[in-house]
Amino acid sequence: MNRVLALMAFVTFCGFVGILAFEVPSPDLVAVILFTVALVAYDFATSSKNKPND
């Protein structure tokens, strides 16, 4: 369940910053957005795993 909610948040985030990147196509802004999306994707991949109960 954690992974599904994290995926929905990731897709929503990408949608919002995608609109920003297409409406304001500054190369610097697009580079920052791509870097930010890469960091969010890394966080999604590493922190949304199902952890065993301790």
C-alpha positions as CSV (number, residue, x, y, z in Angstrom):
1,M,0.0,0.0,0.0
2,N,2.9,2.4,0.7
3,R,4.2,1.9,-2.8
4,V,0.8,2.7,-4.4
5,L,0.4,5.9,-2.5
6,A,4.0,6.9,-3.1
7,L,3.5,6.2,-6.8
8,M,0.4,8.4,-6.9
9,A,2.3,11.2,-5.2
10,F,5.2,10.9,-7.6
11,V,2.9,11.0,-10.7
12,T,1.0,14.0,-9.3
13,F,4.3,15.8,-8.6
14,C,5.6,15.0,-12.1
15,G,2.3,16.4,-13.5
16,F,2.7,19.7,-11.7
17,V,6.3,20.3,-12.5
18,G,5.7,19.1,-16.1
19,I,3.1,21.8,-16.6
20,L,5.7,24.3,-15.2
21,A,8.4,23.0,-17.5
22,F,6.2,23.3,-20.6
23,E,4.7,26.7,-19.8
24,V,8.1,28.2,-18.9
25,P,10.6,26.5,-21.1
26,S,13.7,28.0,-19.7
27,P,16.7,25.6,-20.0
28,D,17.9,26.4,-16.4
29,L,14.4,25.7,-15.0
30,V,14.1,22.5,-17.0
31,A,17.4,21.3,-15.7
32,V,16.4,22.0,-12.1
33,I,13.1,20.2,-12.6
34,L,14.8,17.2,-14.1
35,F,17.3,17.1,-11.2
36,T,14.4,17.4,-8.7
37,V,12.4,14.6,-10.4
38,A,15.5,12.4,-10.3
39,L,15.9,13.0,-6.6
40,V,12.2,12.3,-6.0
41,A,12.4,9.1,-8.1
42,Y,15.4,7.9,-6.0
43,D,13.5,8.6,-2.8
44,F,10.5,6.7,-4.1
45,A,12.6,3.7,-5.0
46,T,14.5,3.6,-1.7
47,S,11.9,4.6,0.9
48,S,8.6,3.1,-0.3
49,K,9.6,-0.5,0.1
50,N,7.5,-2.7,2.4
51,K,9.5,-2.9,5.6
52,P,9.2,-6.0,7.8
53,N,7.5,-5.6,11.1
54,D,10.0,-5.1,13.9
